[in-house]
Amino acid sequence: MREPGHLDWLPEASTDEIEDYLHELPREHRREWPWDWRVWARPAQLPPAGDWRIWLVMAGRGFGKTRAGAEWVSALAEGNPDARIALVGANLGEARSVMVEGESGLLSIGAPWRRPVFEPSLRRLTWSGGAQATLYSAAEPEALRGPQHSHAWCDEIAKWDNASGRAVAAWDNLMMGLRLGTDPRVLASTTPRAVPLLTRLLGEDRVAVTKGSTFDNSANLPDRFVETMRATYGGTLLGRQELDGEMIADIEGALWTRALLESCREDAAPDMVRVVVAVDPPASAGGDACGIVVAGLAADGTAHVLADASIANAGPERWARTVAATAEAWQADRVVAEANQGGAMVGAVLRAAQLSLPLRLVHASRGKTARAEPVAALYEAGRVRHTGTFPALEDELCGLVAGGSYQGPGRSPDRADALVWALTELMLGKAAEPRVRIT
């Protein structure tokens, strides 16, 4: 009979071998079998060997990072009655909804008869053996100054608030209090982003790094989700980061950084007082894309990027129809189009597509990067929001380098240029003042 704790043979075992093994197990072991994480986990979801102090799981969304973290904490708590574990999320709401009550959280995994008791008012979980875990918010670093722990699970550390150094302060306070027991350890799970805390950890000693992609866990994800992710984000820099789990370093001198774009993200936009569609026409039908970006101005003076309707490999008639349809769909007040590549032809093409809205033709007297600099300053000032995620557009923005050439994907930042024209019209032009919009 095989030893119950030695399961290295399972991946290569046949169905008959597994059934024979289960039949030989004592009743109490058969009862535990469905809940044994070592049976079901992929190797990358299990703690690595070695004398590490920090286990950094840096992988794409849907990889199974939360499940790995919850199972690691559960095993610690069940095996060590004296364990005092810190559970640190970006905020308390996420710590509770993801790490504790989520589909892969501590209250959902492991044998039901061994799950901990959760006391929300105390932010505390208690296991029957005596081990405890307490929830903390990385947005409140001072709450981690003083408490002592033997272990910690820190979730989505690249998402922690970096304003005023809060993320690094929260981490440092946690580590200074990690002094209980004989072998204090931390699991940090995250989708990679080039933020100061994550960059620092990758350069420290005794850090074991596990990398992986969303698609490593395809067997447990809906086929439609996997297909959509590949089709929408495959090959983009955002996809490499969020799906493939690759650390995308910001280009030195770039006007936009990943962290800046993440900080301006919103789920829904307020009502707009003015909406424009900006167009950067392609020089030829078989060349660059036609950049088409929709942006709006809210009553509080903030601008909101609403849609990227850009189209590639399109002749004048096709991209003009796309502009007209986009303007109609968003009830735009004006279309702004760069006329450098076609002069009067651009206006003629758009009007031929039955575009009846006011049309403003703009002429570029400076390079794309120079035009983008004042718009990037609006982002830095917190005056621009992105309603959703625009991977291709954002990849181009992160490729615009101050005083230098374009270093992003493709030959030209057509989408980014359209965005610059839109926000210039809304925020930096003569028509930038909010007015009442009648729809």
Secondary structure, DSSP 4 states (H G I P E B T S, - for coil): ---TT--TTGGG--HHHHHHHHHHS-HHHHHHGGG-HHHH--GGGSPPSSS-SEEEEEE-TTSSHHHHHHHHHHHHHHH-TT-EEEEEESSHHHIIIIIISSTTSTTTSS-GGGPPEEEGGGTEEE-TTS-EEEEEETT-GGGGSS---SEEEEE-GGGS--GGGHHHHHHHHHHHT--SSSS-EEEEEE-----HHHHHHTTSSSEEEEEE-GGGGGGGS-HHHHHHHHHHHTTSHHHHHHTT----PPPTTBSS-HHHHHHTEESS---EEEEEEEEE--SSTTSS-BEEEEEEEETTS-EEEEEE--BSS--HHHHHHHHHHHHHHTT-SEEEEE-TTTTHHHHHHHHHTT--S-EEEE---S-HHHHHHHHHHHHHTT-EEEES--HHHHHHHTT-BTTS---SSSSS-HHHHHHHHHHIIIIISTT-S------
